[in-house]
Amino acid sequence: MRTCVIFNPTARGEKARRFRRHLELISLQATLKLTAAAGDARRLAAEAVREGFEVVVAAGGDGTLNEVLNGMADAPDGFERTRLGVLPLGTVNVFARELALPAELSRAWEIIGQGKETRIDLPWVSYQAEGSERRHYFAQLAGAGLDARAIELVKWQVKKAVGRLAYVLAGLHAVMSAPSKITATARAGCTRSLVGELVMIGNGHLYGGQFKLFPQADLRDGLLEVCVFPRANWLTLARCGPGLLLSGTVPPGVTETFQTESLTLSSPSPTPLQVDGELIGQLPATFSVEPSRLRVIVP
């Protein structure tokens, strides 16, 4: 099984340091491709598919994973030719948690070597950027409004110092900004439209690590779960905080949810859009999902 591992050699943090200690062993079992700048993981993943690698491993966080995923999409028949592997080295690693991958590096590497495959749904979003329409795939989740604004405000130095707490601090900052009014409209089956200040879209059921924001989501049902917060303000944070901390869930009545095969998000004001924790553009945007399209290595 030809395996390519894509890794950022300048990545910091204890997980990245532990990974470097295993580099010699891993290099005997797989080909390493090292990134040097943002966007390199996407380019290297497409290159790996064209070179005939059967497994492309994203060694990093959810951002690295997303780049690798879209690099596979850039190569002809990339998702049919190649399977995705994950070594969770990032701050949160939501997708790895969704797949129940171990955080311990040697165990995660053993799972990749075993090569057990499953097929999951592959969501994508289409939006306008620099005068042209773009399609961007994501594995776990997408968001628009307060959530994306918080990601926009996260400072790299703070993230490295305090980990996922950096997102909480950025969220507290973002809530002081003027809220967006976002309309989420289902485009398949029964038409449904909701308006809110924060809209989250889930392929899996986890958000931010351990939080079960999308309780009805299933990676294999061909549907996206849409979670709309009518208000995203201090009162909402106060209502959600205890439930999220104690049980990892949002209390009843705070959100409205529905499931759909496709939807649009629009807003009258500039509203940022994120996928898998990475900013990609602004609304309007159209979402859909390709059932059982992505082949992933799992425990």
N, C-alpha and C positions, 0 to 999 in steps of 0.2 A: 504494500500500500504506500504509494508515493505521497509524502506529506511535506507541506511547506508551512513554516511558522513565520508569521509577520510580527515584528517586535520593534518598539522604539527604544534604541539603546540609551537615550538620555532620560528615559522615564525615571521618576523618583518614587520614593516610598519603599516600605519594607518588603512588600510583595515583589516589586521590581528587583530589589536587591537579591532576594532569594532566588528569583528566576535566573539572574546572572550567574549565580553559583551552580546552576544546572545547565548552563549553556553548552559546556563541553559534551556532556552526556546527550543532550538533545540534538546537538549538531551531528552526532554519530548515527542518529536515527531519523533525522529529517533535514531538510534544507532550510537554512535561516535566511530571511530577507529583512534587512534592517531599514527602518524609516529614518529620514533626516529632517522632514518638514511636514506640516499639515498637508493632507492630500496624498502623501506617499503610500499610505497603506492601501488606498483605493487603487492606485496605479500598480502597485506590486501584486495585489490580489488578481487583477485582470491579467497581468503578466504570468502569474502562476497557473491560472486556468489554461491560457494558451500554450504553456509549456507542458501540459499534460498531468499536472499534479491531481491526485484523486481527492485529497483533503487539504483545505487551506485553513490554517489555524490563526485566529485573532488572539494574540497574546497581549492583553491590555484590558481597558475598561469598555463601557458601552459605546464610547465614541470610536475607539479603534474597531470594535465589532461592526459598527455601522459603516465605516469606511470600507472594510473588507467585504461586507455584504454587497455594497454598491459596486465595488470592483468586480466581484463575481458577475454581477448583472451586466457590466460593460463588455465582458467577453462573450463571443457568440456561443449560445447554448450553455452559458456558464452554470446555471442551476441544475441542468441535466448532467453535465460532465463532472461536477465537483461537489463535494460535501463540505459543510462548514464545521469547524471545530473551535472550541473556546477554551482559553486558559485565562481565568478571571484574575487580572492583576490590577484592576482599577479601584476607584474609591467606593462605588456602590455595587456594580455588577448585577443589575436587575435581571437581565436575560439569563445569566448563569444561575441565579437563584431560582428563576422560573423553571429551568430545566433540572433543578436539584443537583447541579454540579458541585463537587466539593471545592471549598476555598483552598485546601491544602494542595500545593503545586504538584507534588509527586503523584498523588491520587488522581488529580485531574489529567495529568499526562498519561497515566495508565489507562484511563477511560478512552482517551483518543487512540491509543495503541490498540485497544480492543475493537474499535471500529464499529460499534453497534449504532445502527442508523435508525432514525425516525423521520417522518415527513410532517412538516407543520405548515400552516398557512403563511403566506407572504404578503403583508400589506404594503401599499405604496401611496404616495401623495403626489399630486400634480399641482404646480403653482407657477407663477410668472416671475422670472428673474432676468434682469438685463435685456428686456424686450423679447424674450422667448419663453416657451413653455418647457418646464423641466419636470422629470419624474424622479422621485427619490424613494427608495425602498427603506423599510424599517422593520426591526424584528419584534420589538416589545410594545412600544407606546409612542404616542405623539400628543402634543398639547399646544394650545394657543391661548394667549392672554397672560394672566398673572404668572403662571408656571414658566412660560417662555421668557417673560420679562425677568424673572428671578435668575434664570440661567444666564441671561444676558449680563446680569450684574455681578455674577460670581467672579471673584478675583482669584487668579491662579495661585498667588502666594498664600491666600487664606485657605484655599482648598487643600493645599499641601500641608498646611500647618494643623488644620482641625478636621480634615476629612469631610464627611457628609454634613457636618454642622455648618459648613460654608454655605450650603444651599438654604438652610434654615435662616441664616443671617441675611442672605440675599433676598429671600422671600419676605422677610420683615421690612426690608428696604423697598421692595417692589410694591407692597400693599399701600404704600404712601403715594404711589403714582395714580393719575387719573385712570379709572378702569375702562376697558374696552367693552363694547356691546357686540357680542358675537352671536350670529344666527347659525345654528346647526340644523341642517335639513337632510333627512334621509332621502336617498334617490332611488331606492329599490324597494319593491313590495309596497307595503302601506306607507304612504307619505306622512312624515311627521317632522315638525319643526319646533325647535326650542331656542330661547334666547337666554344668554347668560354672560357673565363676566370672565368665566374661565371654562374652557372645554377641554376635556381629556379623552383620548381615544386609545383603547387597549386591545392588543392582540392576546396577551396573557393577562393574568389577573393581578399581578404585582405592580406597584409603583414605588419608586424611591427606596427599593430594597425589600422591606418586609411588609409594606402597607398593602392591604387587599382592597385597592380602589375599584377594581373591576370584578366583583364576585361571580358574575355569570360568564365571564370570558373563558374561552377555550381555544387553545392554539390550533385545534383541528376541526372546528365547526364551520369554517367558511364565513364567519361573521366577525365584525368589529363591535366592541361594546363602547358606547358613547356615554360619557359622564359629564353632565352640565351643572355647573354651580351658578344658580341665578345671581348670587352675590359673592364677590370675592373680596371681603373687607375684614377689618379687625374682629367684628362680631363672628364672622364665619370661622376665622382662625381660632377664636376662643371656644366655639362650639365643637370644632373638629379635634382640637389638640388633645383633650383627655382620651377620647376614643382611639385616636391613632396611636397614642403612647401606650395605652393599656391593652388594647386588643388588635391594633393594626387596621381598624375599620373606621369608616365615616359614619357618624350617627344618622339614624333615619330622618328624613325630611330636609336634609341639607342639600342633597343633589337630586337631579332627575336623570334617569338613564333609559337607554333603549339600545337595541341591537339592530344592525343593518349590514348589508353587503357593500353599500357605498353611501357616501354623504358629501355634502359641501359645507364649508365654513366660510362665512363672510362677515365683514365688519365695515362700518362707515369710516372708521379711523384707522391709522396705521397700527397693525397688531402683529407682534412677532409670532413665529411658528417654530416649534422644535420637534425633532424626532430622535428617539433614543438618547435624550439629554443633550442634543447638539442643535444649535440654531441653524436653520437653513434658509429662511426667508420670511415673507409676510403673507397674510391673507389678502385675497381669497385663495382657497385651496380646495381641491377635490380628492377624496380618499376612496380607495377600493381595496380589495383583497383577492389574492389568487390562491384558491384552496390547495393545500398539500403540495405547494410548489418548492419549498425549501427543504433540502436534505441536511440534517444536523446529526452530529455525533453526540450521543447521550449515554448516561450510566445504564 
